[in-house]
Amino acid sequence: MSIWQLSATELLEQFRRGAASPVEATEAALGRIDALDVKVNAFCLVDAERAL
């Protein structure tokens, strides 16, 4: 399962165990936005630089 598929609860558990980091989760989310937003046009603004 990819990190972007995890629920908030599952992400928190991954963070606590050191299996993932918030930066990794953010990068995964930004990657999904890049891949899908052309089709769904769900975001007016994505400030990837400030997100990281």
C-alpha positions in Angstrom: 0.0 0.0 0.0 1.4 3.4 -0.9 1.7 6.1 1.7 -1.0 8.3 -0.1 -3.5 5.5 0.4 -3.2 5.5 4.2 -5.8 7.0 6.5 -4.8 9.7 9.0 -4.8 7.2 11.8 -2.6 4.8 9.8 -0.2 7.7 8.9 0.1 8.6 12.5 1.0 5.1 13.4 3.6 5.0 10.6 5.1 8.3 11.9 5.2 6.9 15.5 7.0 3.8 14.4 9.5 5.7 12.2 8.3 3.9 9.1 7.3 7.1 7.4 7.8 10.8 7.9 5.5 13.8 7.4 7.7 15.0 4.6 7.3 11.6 2.8 3.5 11.8 3.3 3.5 15.4 1.9 5.7 14.5 -1.1 3.3 11.5 -1.8 0.3 13.8 -1.7 1.9 16.4 -3.9 2.8 13.6 -6.4 -0.8 12.5 -6.5 -2.0 16.1 -7.0 0.5 16.4 -9.9 -0.7 13.2 -11.4 -4.4 13.7 -11.2 -5.2 17.4 -11.0 -5.0 17.8 -14.7 -8.0 15.5 -15.0 -10.1 16.6 -12.0 -9.0 20.2 -11.6 -9.7 20.1 -7.9 -7.0 22.6 -6.7 -6.9 26.3 -7.5 -3.4 26.6 -5.9 -0.8 24.1 -4.8 2.1 25.7 -3.0 4.4 22.7 -2.9 7.4 24.7 -1.9 5.7 26.0 1.3 4.1 22.6 2.0 7.6 21.1 2.4 
